[in-house]
């Protein structure tokens, strides 16, 4: 728990069921157990993906090929009993290949023709946008409405996507040929940017041993869509104090070079700071972390624990930073180390 002062009188009091929190913790352990049948290691990645689900948001999965990103999301859909679709993003992919299109169909009884909507692969609970940076911005933009409003507009009609709805997009951080930079407006829709690292030698030995045999891990569902939506509502009513919200807002504000309280290293190396969505996601992530850990309210530690995932893809570095190989993560670490006064 946080050791920083919190004025309990400013905590947003909402009705919260301790039994529901205990149930959520039990489901988290069951989910980890089921995913552990198919995924070796990657405990932090799995934890952040679970927080993404609880927040009702979307996440970027950044890592080199072969780190089981696709397998993880597919296994997650089975453990959560959710529908799953995978979209392989390529340079020739069109927006209609994602959202769907209207086709002309003839009624065999009357002979009249009518427009019939053919849903695209985005109509699923969990959508894996594989290598999202391999398609042009026009096609990437087709995901904007789906991620923000959970709906698709074709012509004059709007179609609702199934709930819950989550997009997990993968990116290869080392291969630049034939890729397109993810537009800032698109990247801002992702609540987290989750980095997948190489396994340890022991974990890699286990991966090789289990994947070169004849047995296929069987994953049993531990949750369903209705339970997930209920847990997402539980996260929303998790109490949080004004001081913690203020800390999250100030942390985000200090990523902006034009802010009066921005440190000198931010003004020197950052071109654009994080948007207000980052403040919202810091607070929501802290609430989800508190609920998943069985805490009674969100705290400072919760905000700091998700700061790297929330801010990493929202800070745009300038030329001086790129020339000196200064990364957004280094900026975030400095901001977390040199935090300002918590008073009003």
N, C-alpha and C positions, 0 to 999 in steps of 0.2 A: 504493500500500500504506500501511497505517497506520504512523505514526511513534511510537505509544504503546507502552510496554513490554509484552511478552508473554512469559511464562514457558513455554518450549517443553516443559518437563516435564509441564505440566498440559494439554497439547493432547490431545484425545481421538484416539488413534491407531486408525484403521480402515483396512482394505485399500481403496485407491482406485486406479483404473486411469487413468493419465495419458492413455492412448490414448482412453479413453471421454470424458475431459474435452476433448481435442482434437476428437473427433467432435461433442461437444455444441456447441463453439464454431463449428464448420463448419456445423452445422445451424441455429444461430442466424442466421448470416449469410445462409444460403439462405432462411430464413423471412422475414427482413427484406426480402430482394429480391423474394420473391413477394408479400408484403403491399404493398410499394411500388408494385406494378402497379395496385392498386385504391385505396390510401390515400395521400394526399398529406400529408407532414409527420407530426405526431403521433408523433415518434420516442420521446419519453419514455413516452407512453401505451403504445405497442407493447412497449417494454422492460419495463414493469411488468406487462403482461398475460402476457408470456413468463415472467416470474418467478412469476406466479400459477400458471401451468401447471406449472412445475418444482416448485413447493411442493405441488402437488396440492390447491390450495385454490380459493376463490371470491373474486370481487371485485365491488365497486360501481363503476359508471362514472357519474360525476357530471358533467353538462354540459348546456348549453342545447340545444334541438332543432337538428338540421341539422349536427352535428359528426361525422357518419359513425360513431356508436357501434354502431348495428345492422349497418352494412356491415362494420365492422371485425371483429366477432365472427363474422359469416357467412363472411367471407373467411378468418378464422383456421381455421374448421372445414374449409374446403376445403384449405388449406395443410397441415393436420395429418391429413387423411383421416379425420375424425371425424364421426359423425352429429350433426345439428344440429336443434334445435327452438326456435321462438320463441313465447313466451306473452305476449300483450298483456293486461296487468293492467288491469281495469276495476272500477268499484264493484260490479257485479253478478256478478263472477266468483266461483264456488264452489270449495271445496277439491277436490272430485271432478273439476272441469274441469282441474286440474293433475295430480293423482296418478293419476286413473283411477277406474273404478267397476266393480262387479260387476253383470252383467246376467243375466236368466233366459233360458236358451236351451233349446229343445226338440230332443232327439235324433230326427232323422227316422226312424231305424231302429227304435227302441224306443218312441218317443213319450214317454219320460220327460224331465222337466225337470231342468236342473242350472244351477248358478251358474257363469258364465264371466267371468273378469276381462278387462276391456277397458283396456289400458294408456293412461295419459294422456301428454301431451307431455313430461313430465319424464323419460320413459324415452329418454334420448339422452345422448351423450357431452358435448356442449356445449349448455347450455340458456340462452337469452337471456330473462330476466325483464324485459320492457320496461315501464318506468314502474311499478316494483314498489310505489311509495308511493301508487298510485291505487286500491288495493284495501284493504278493511277488514282489521284485524288477524287476524280468524278465518281468512281466506284466506291472508294472509301466513304465518301459523303453519304452513300445510300444507307449507311449504318447509323447516321446521326439521329434521325427521327425514331428509329427503332430503339436505340439505347436511351433516349431522353423521355419520349412519350409512350414507349411500349406499344407503338402502333405503326401501321404502314398505310400510306396514301397512294393509291393507284388511280389516275384519272380524277374523277370527282368523288370516289368512294374511299373511306377510311376503314381499315380492318384492324381489330384489336389483336395483339399477340397474347399467347397463353401466359398465365401467371402461375408461379413466379417466372420471371424472364431474366436471364443473365448471359452476358457475352464474355467469353474468355478469348483474348486475342494473343497469338504468339508472335514474337519477333526474334530474328537472329541478329545479335549485336555486332557480329564480326564480318558479315558478308554484305557489302555495299553495292555490288554490281547488280543492276536490274532491280533496284529497290527505290521506293519513293518515301520521302520523309512524311511521317504521320502529321497531318495538319494540327496546329495547336488546338483548334476548336474540337477536333476529334479526340485528341489525347486527353483533353480536359474532362471528357465524359467518363473516363475510366477512374474509378475511385482509388484503385491501387495500381502501382507498377511493381510487380513481384519478380525478383531476380532468382533464377534457378542456377545453382552452382554445381560443380562436379562432385560426384560422390567420393567418399573416402575409399582407400584400397579395400578395406574389409567389406564395405557396402557394394563396391563394384564386383568383388568376388561373389557375393551373394546374388547379385543381379545376373551375372554370367551363369552361375550354377542353376538358377531357377528358370531362366529363359532359354536354356539349351536342352532342357529335358522334354518330357512328353506331357507333363501335368499342366493344366491351365487353371489358374486361380479362379475360384467361384466367389463372386461378391453378392452378398445378400442385402436387400434394402433395409435400412434402419429408420428412414423417415419418408414422408410423402409430401406432396405439394401443400396440402392443407396445414400440416404441422410446421412446415418451413415458413409459411405466411404468418402463422401465429407467433413463431419465434421472432420474426422480423418486426412484428408489432410490439413484442416484449422489449426489444432493443430500443425502439422509439420512445418508450415510456420510462426507460432507465433514468433515474435522477442524476442531475449534474449541476454543479454550483456555477454561479455567475463568474467566480474567479477562474475556474477552469476554462470556461468559454472564453473569457477575456484573454487568458494565456494563449489559447489556440489562435484567436484573432490576431494578437500581437505577433505571434511567431510567424504567421503568414505575411503580415504587413512588413515585417523586417526582411522579407525576401525581395521587396520592391525597391529598386535603387532610388526612386523619388521620395520614398517615405522618410520623414524627419528622423526617425529612430533607427533607420537602416545602418548597419555597421559599415565601416570603410571598405572592407573586403567585398561586400555586396555591391556597393557603388562602383567598385573597380572592375568586377568580373561579371556581373549579372546585367543582361540586357532587359529582360522582362521577368517580373516576379510572378508568384502564384496568384490565381484569381480567387474571388470569394468562395468558389466551390471547394477550394482547398480547406478553408475554415470549416465549412459544413462537413466535409469528409473527415477532418481531424476529430471533430466532436462525435460524429456518428461512429467512427472507428473506435474511439475511446469507449463509447457506450457498448459497442459490440464486444470489445475485449473484456469489459467489466462483467457483462452478462455471461460470456463464455467461461470466465474464471470464477463465477459465483460470488462476485462482489455486490454490495448493496448500492453503489453509485460509481459513476465514472470519475477518474481523478487525473492529476497531472501526468503520472506515469503512463496512463493509458494514451494520452495525447502524444507523449514522446515516443512510445513504442510503435506507433503507426506513422510517425512523421516522415520517415525515410520513404516508405511506400507511397504516401500521399503526395509528397512534394517533389520526388525525384524527376518525374516526367512533366512537371509544371514549371520548372525553373529553366529559362532560356539563357544560355551563356553568350557573352559577347566575343569579339575577335581576340581580345587580350587573354581571355580565359582559355580559348582554344589553342592559342599560340603557346601558352604555358602549361597546357594539358591539365587545367583545373576543371574538375567535374562538378555537377550539381550535388553529388553525394558529399563531396568535401565541403561545399557551402553549407549543407544541412548540418553536418557534424559540427562545424564552427558555430552555427546558430544555436544548436542544442547545448553546446559547451558554454557559450557566452550569453546566457539568458538574462533578460533585464529584470528589473524589480517587479514583483507580483502585485504591488499595491495599486490602488485605483489612481 
